[in-house]
Amino acid sequence: MLKIGLIGAGNRGKDIYANFILNSTDEAQIIAVAEPNKIKREQVISAHNIKPEFSFSTWEDFLKKDKFCDAIFLATGDDLHFEPITIAMEKGYDILLEKPMSNKAEECVKIADMAEFYGVKVMVCHVLRYTPFFSKLKELIDSDIIGDIIDIQHNENIGNFHFAHSFVRGNWRNSNESSPLILQKSCHDLDILSWLLNGSPCKQIASFGSLKHFKKENAPEGSSTRCLQCSLIDSCIYSPKKIYYNNIGSWPTLIATEIQTKEALTNSLEHNQYGRCVYHCDNNVVDNMVSIIEFENGVNVTFNLCAFTDEVCRTIKIMGTKGEIRGNDLKNNIEVYEFGKGQGRFDNGAITTITPEVLIGGHGGGDTGLMNDFIDLCLGKKNDSKTSPRTSLESHIMAFAAEKSRIEGKVININDFINSLR
Ligand SMILES: NC(=O)c1ccc[n+]([C@@H]2O[C@H](COP(=O)([O-])OP(=O)(O)OC[C@H]3O[C@@H](n4cnc5c(N)ncnc54)[C@H](O)[C@@H]3O)[C@@H](O)[C@H]2O)c1
């Protein structure tokens, strides 16, 4: 039985990972928790029957003790990963580390180095690698069905309400407190692109983007700074009535209030950050960003990251010498076009439509696959996993370089960028 300590009992730590351990495996157990929020900490203590000596208010208190369990889920905010992971690795814990590894490029490099130095097992939560959808894309590419890849177009469609919740009102609204959008939201996408290209390093990157819409000058006339007092609450696209009252008991309301009742939600929205007008927040992260990426193997990628989409999904088009693949992860649909094998007037490609298997669990089943992989790795059932700090470093470096490009208005050579960090 794998004994796990949870550090950071928020949405990821408590609602996803600890819940998985409780409900979906007999091979692991949460035996300790570190969380400053009393309500969340007590929810974990009661659900997992945690002994008083293994309940801590902070990661510092948890890690002051000698090693007392096998592994740690480290799911604190982006700016609170580096210090705890450094101590946890020194103490010999195996670790599931939430992405981004850190919100500072230098610290990401150090985490990758330290994991190898201490020889502990560390996985980074790049859940997309575990989804049947992206696994099928990789299998198709590796099968050579579309030949050599020439270009990829990738879109991360954040979804307007998701953006408003997480990146205007929520914890990732301000890059000074958390991370730039491309790191926080898209290190997954940059990781998947690198994975699909068999780990080919990135050569150079250029990005353009800005915060265009969610700012004071775009507030509708007559709007208030807090939504529950606003006369436009029923007509506003970003009304908390639609986003939160319709979702009591599930995301994103789980984040907007600790207690899942209408009364508790109203009480929370009266005071907390999720009851603020989207045009009057202290947000600074971009709501649109376009990147052009050249990989060492010659493949070019255009990557579109945008708040202004109806659906929350990823769409991809992979263009190869022998065919084309188009995919939409929300529709769980992949189309493969094989050039020269069709029947049409221009001998268009023969189309095969694939529906990848459906895995239960968040992120298109990726959360489930990640959990199983981590438990198997820690129990010694396998020697390797799909993610590691060294592998994740590639996507993180690309994200930091993209942000630098966007801010400084120049193309960033990745080797030069890496050298500047050492
Ligand atoms: N893998 C993914 O797809 C994915 C998705 C969303 C978020 N994330 C990442 O997961 C991490 C957590 O995100 P979240 O949505 O759960 O955030 P969250 O705010 O819900 O949870 C973080 C928790 O850490 C706790 N905390 C703060 N200070 C602490 C301390 N000193 N000691 C112990 N705990 C402390 C907070 O009280 C909070 O409960 C972030 O880095 C985020 O970027 C990953």
The ligand as an SDF file (V2000), in Angstrom:
LIG
                    3D

 44 48  0  0  0  0  0  0  0  0999 V2000
   -2.6090   19.4010  -14.2220 N   0  0  0  0  0  0  0  0  0  0  0  0
   -3.5460   20.2420  -14.5650 C   0  0  0  0  0  0  0  0  0  0  0  0
   -4.1660   20.1080  -15.5940 O   0  0  0  0  0  0  0  0  0  0  0  0
   -3.8550   21.4190  -13.6760 C   0  0  0  0  0  0  0  0  0  0  0  0
   -5.1030   22.0400  -13.7520 C   0  0  0  0  0  0  0  0  0  0  0  0
   -5.3530   23.1230  -12.9030 C   0  0  0  0  0  0  0  0  0  0  0  0
   -4.3710   23.5850  -12.0450 C   0  0  0  0  0  0  0  0  0  0  0  0
   -3.1470   22.9760  -12.0300 N   0  0  0  0  0  0  0  0  0  0  0  0
   -2.0710   23.4210  -11.1180 C   0  0  0  0  0  0  0  0  0  0  0  0
   -2.2520   22.7720   -9.8610 O   0  0  0  0  0  0  0  0  0  0  0  0
   -1.8000   23.6200   -8.7930 C   0  0  0  0  0  0  0  0  0  0  0  0
   -2.9500   23.7870   -7.7960 C   0  0  0  0  0  0  0  0  0  0  0  0
   -4.0580   24.3350   -8.4630 O   0  0  0  0  0  0  0  0  0  0  0  0
   -5.5170   24.2990   -7.8120 P   0  0  0  0  0  0  0  0  0  0  0  0
   -6.4700   24.6160   -8.8910 O   0  0  0  0  0  0  0  0  0  0  0  0
   -5.7280   23.0670   -7.0180 O   0  0  0  0  0  0  0  0  0  0  0  0
   -5.3930   25.5580   -6.8260 O   0  0  0  0  0  0  0  0  0  0  0  0
   -6.0710   25.7680   -5.4280 P   0  0  0  0  0  0  0  0  0  0  0  0
   -5.8710   27.1920   -5.0700 O   0  0  0  0  0  0  0  0  0  0  0  0
   -7.4690   25.2340   -5.4570 O   0  0  0  0  0  0  0  0  0  0  0  0
   -5.2080   24.8400   -4.4340 O   0  0  0  0  0  0  0  0  0  0  0  0
   -3.9590   25.1980   -3.8830 C   0  0  0  0  0  0  0  0  0  0  0  0
   -4.0520   24.9000   -2.3960 C   0  0  0  0  0  0  0  0  0  0  0  0
   -2.7750   25.1300   -1.7910 O   0  0  0  0  0  0  0  0  0  0  0  0
   -3.0450   25.6140   -0.4810 C   0  0  0  0  0  0  0  0  0  0  0  0
   -1.8790   26.2600    0.1360 N   0  0  0  0  0  0  0  0  0  0  0  0
   -1.5370   27.5730    0.0890 C   0  0  0  0  0  0  0  0  0  0  0  0
   -0.4550   27.7780    0.8580 N   0  0  0  0  0  0  0  0  0  0  0  0
   -0.0850   26.5760    1.3720 C   0  0  0  0  0  0  0  0  0  0  0  0
    0.9500   26.1600    2.2520 C   0  0  0  0  0  0  0  0  0  0  0  0
    1.8340   27.0190    2.7540 N   0  0  0  0  0  0  0  0  0  0  0  0
    1.0140   24.8350    2.5790 N   0  0  0  0  0  0  0  0  0  0  0  0
    0.1380   23.9460    2.0690 C   0  0  0  0  0  0  0  0  0  0  0  0
   -0.8830   24.3040    1.2410 N   0  0  0  0  0  0  0  0  0  0  0  0
   -0.9840   25.6030    0.8960 C   0  0  0  0  0  0  0  0  0  0  0  0
   -4.1930   26.5920   -0.7110 C   0  0  0  0  0  0  0  0  0  0  0  0
   -4.8580   26.9350    0.4930 O   0  0  0  0  0  0  0  0  0  0  0  0
   -5.0560   25.8030   -1.6850 C   0  0  0  0  0  0  0  0  0  0  0  0
   -6.0450   25.0360   -1.0280 O   0  0  0  0  0  0  0  0  0  0  0  0
   -1.3670   24.9200   -9.4560 C   0  0  0  0  0  0  0  0  0  0  0  0
    0.0160   24.9330   -9.6400 O   0  0  0  0  0  0  0  0  0  0  0  0
   -2.0800   24.8910  -10.7990 C   0  0  0  0  0  0  0  0  0  0  0  0
   -1.4290   25.6490  -11.7910 O   0  0  0  0  0  0  0  0  0  0  0  0
   -2.8890   21.9040  -12.8130 C   0  0  0  0  0  0  0  0  0  0  0  0
  1  2  1  0
  2  3  2  0
  2  4  1  0
  4  5  1  0
  4 44  2  0
  5  6  2  0
  6  7  1  0
  7  8  2  0
  8  9  1  0
  8 44  1  0
  9 10  1  0
  9 42  1  0
 10 11  1  0
 11 12  1  0
 11 40  1  0
 12 13  1  0
 13 14  1  0
 14 15  2  0
 14 16  1  0
 14 17  1  0
 17 18  1  0
 18 19  2  0
 18 20  1  0
 18 21  1  0
 21 22  1  0
 22 23  1  0
 23 24  1  0
 23 38  1  0
 24 25  1  0
 25 26  1  0
 25 36  1  0
 26 27  1  0
 26 35  1  0
 27 28  2  0
 28 29  1  0
 29 30  1  0
 29 35  2  0
 30 31  1  0
 30 32  2  0
 32 33  1  0
 33 34  2  0
 34 35  1  0
 36 37  1  0
 36 38  1  0
 38 39  1  0
 40 41  1  0
 40 42  1  0
 42 43  1  0
M  CHG  2   8   1  16  -1
M  END
$$$$
